[in-house]
Amino acid sequence: MGFFLFFFLSLLSLASSASRVDQKTFIVRVQNEAKPSVFTTHRHWYESSLSSVLSPSTPIQLLHVYDSVFHGFSAKLSPTEAIKLQTLPHFIAVIPEQVRHLQTTRSPLFLGLKTTDSAGLLKESDFGSDLVIGVIDTGIWPERQSFNDRNLGPINSKWKGQCVTTNDFGSNSCNKKLIGARYFCSGYEASNGKMNETSEFRSPRDSDGHGTHTASIAAGRYVFPASTLGYAKGVAAGMAPKARLAAYKVCWDAGCYDSDILAAFDSAVADGVDVISLSVGGAVVPYYLDAIAIGAYGAAEKGIFVSASAGNGGPGGLTVTNVAPWVATIGAGTIDRDFPADVKLGNGKVVTGAGVYNGRGLSPGRMYPLVHAGSGGGDGYSSSLCLEGSLDPDFVKGKIVLCDRGINSRAAKGEVVKKAGGVGMILANGVFDGEGLVVDCHVLPATAVGASNADEIRQYIDSASKSKSSATATILFKGTRLGVRPAPVVASFSARGPNPETPEILKPDVIAPGLNILAAWPDKVGPAGIPSDNRRTEFNILSGTSMACPHVSGLAALLKAAHPDWSPAAIKSALMTTAYTVDNRGETMVDESNGNTSTVLDFGSGHVHPTKAMNPGLVYDITPMDYVHFLCNSNYTINSIQVITRRNADCSGAKRAGHVGNLNYPSFSAVFQQYGKHTMSTHFIRQVTNVGDPNSVYKVTVRPPSGTLVTVEPKQLVFRRVGQKLNFLVRVEATAVKLAPGSTNMKSGSIVWSDGKHNVTSPIVVTMQQPL
């Protein structure tokens, strides 16, 4: 209620001076079945309601009407009009729109999905056949071989979706693989004016590349040979090669608008998708103001698994997004493949880097003059970042240029260097970027180096300058390297916990491959993703939690096909409790940003392990009513809960759950405010469902976080039949630690239930906070 009151007062302060130019898009929540009988449709009633708050000369324009996951509409309103609308009967909430952004072939093999296995997840699920994955993104390039429908059976009769055809997206764009395609741009155009159709397609067609890439990761067909610019050669395949795809285009040049995203959720649910994949994120706000959380709840309630990217704000803490507990929040890890491109310096030292390039290269054996972009005079800050127009051609011509990361895209920096006459680029990580290396298909020979190596190159340039000699270098491209150790590693950019909205729910949930991933790419977009790149490629290499998310979306489709009776929560539980935390050296996964051991705030429950997820033994299931109780215990008002759940909430049963951390989640997070107390305690109640073997006995093993006492009762669970549910209680006692005001201390451990065949593992995190 507090946030709505704050928002309402904010509108009041603006209203007196507001005019029509102050308009922005609002999403309006209306009571279910509140339509007076005099109106034939909800749209008719909504338009009538709007007319009562708009001036007579203002045209009424609804952007979207929502019916499946949300009850209401979106429209462009001034603050004054929004205030008036919220005072009308049956109008529950007026939510300001948020603009979201994208969170940008060996991975199936790395995950253990082999087509030659006579048994396993691919075989048992028939490669995901008949399951539909809805991808909410930038659209799709339907002609790519990853979306061919060879040997696919007829489309399931439950499918209600459609293929929206336009001049550039004909009726033959869809097939038995790509069975649906829609686009949503009303919210985008309401804020930005009519789109420029010379640079964007007013259709489901992808003019960016991101949506084509993510769709093929989730469910691309087997394509051989596959590579980009000669790198990452092999067979390309998505996680669920026979699953059907439906593309919902919501992201445009200026971003992805909440009103369009909610419309895509609404359509996807009505169409009959089984999984929704969303590689889009924005600021974390309360769930009742979060269009993604609202849309995802409506989908989950209908049995649809929703996977969303955790965000690329890492390695800093509290950066994770899409944190609602009914969403699978996916961070990014590396796979055991990289693309080494080392820098050889004039002093004989070789500095490791990574890059891909196959155009006209640097002459073998020749050393080129090396300069730091920021030392060429002018605005040193802009030139150090290689921003557009910042480089002096006289300074960089014929040289390899060291550019710092930040502000403009990595590929754009290469274009700036090339325009100014540079022959190569070294892209230098800053301290915040750490040692994580992301490769791009640059338009000139280029490599990326970590922060410490960048410092070494700068020192070499400085020492050469002081000795009145010229710094020189070359870039040594070494192609594709497999069997890299350690792997997986938590990607430097992958967003980290704790959960900013609900710290008692550990986020991210899991990590999946998200660094330097090969997948399908549109025909009209160069691999560098910049307008001047005229190269064309069937596949491209991208990085981001955007790439990790569709890996899990595809895996969820496989699990749903193998276990049709599993709920979205059961599928997520299976992925979480079977995830692993050790790399291919047998040690705890490391953090790419600094080389240190990573923690549960980095990887959640761990890295997904699909073959084990197929047979997890036990699952932590969650019902819609459990989520209502969770929202009640989050101290949300009945009104706010209704915005999310579309039902009148009864919070009386929530008291039995006790507190917000008692949602039946597959991980445990206790947060203690010290307030001068010496010891603190809490408890968790959990229920597990047997999906393994009848007549099985599970015994618990507890590894408590250091400085805590964790007890579990009972210590064994005896199941007589499959489907049986049993409860257990976890008590956590913690001793206060010395902390500065405003600081926190986090320790983790684990709780494992084992019957000798299955190990059902849950992380347990204890956070001590010293109030200011």
Secondary structure, 3 states (H helix, E strand, C coil): CHHHHHHHHHHHHHHCCCCHHHCEEEEEEECCCCCCCCCCCHHHHHHHHHHCCCCCCCCCCEEEEECCCCCEEEEEECHHHHHHHHCCCCEEEEEECCEEEECCCCHHHHCCCCCCCCCCHHHHCHHHCCCEEEEEECCECCCCHHHCCCCCCCCCCCCCCCECCECCECHHHCCCCEEEEEECCHHHHHHHCCCCCCCCCCCCECCCCHHHHHHHHHHCCCEEEEEECCEEEEEECCCCCCCEEEEEECEECCEEEHHHHHHHHHHHHHHCCCEEEECEECCCCCHHHCHHHHHHHHHHHCCCEEEEECCCCCCCCCCCCCCCCCCEEEEEECCCEECEEEEEECCCCEECCECECCCCCCCCCCCEEEEEHHHCCCCHHHHHCCCCCCCCHHHHCCCEEEEECCCCCHHHHHHHHHHCCCCEEEEECCCCCCCCCCCCECCCCEEEECHHHHHHHHHHHHHHHHCCCCCEEEEEECCCEECCCCCCCECCCCCCCCCCCCCCCCCCCEEEECCCEEEECCCCCCCCCCCCCCCCCCEEEECCHHHHHHHHHHHHHHHHHHCCCCCHHHHHHHHHHCCECECCCCCECEECCCCCECCHHHHCCCECCHHHHCCCCEECCCCHHHHHHHHHHCCCCHHHHHHHHCCCCCHHHHHHHCCHHHCCCCCEEEEEECCCCCEEEEEEEEEEEECCCCCEEEEEEEECCCCEEEEEECCEEEECCCCCEEEEEEEEEEECCCCCCCCEEEEEEEEEEECCCCEEEEEEEEEEECCC
